[in-house]
Amino acid sequence: MVLVADELKRKRSDIGSKIEELRAQIVSLERQQAAFDVVIQTYEPEYSPIEAPRPTTRRKRQGVDEASVNTA
């Protein structure tokens, strides 16, 4: 049983590391996107970037909406 738990902890840690890498990539891409917007506005002053709304992520566990639980 201990081996199973150790493996699960390792995999969880790997996932956490990957999430952090992706967050860093997202920040970099958002900065690049903002830079493109600035350059585009120099060519087209009327340009206004339209962002698609980000989907709201709501995780449910055992039928309980965690978003509503965390707002208390």
Secondary structure, DSSP 8 states (H G I E B T S, - for coil): -HHHHHHHHHHHHHHHHHHHHHHHHHHHHHHHHHHHHHHHHHH-TT-------------EETTEEHHHHTT-
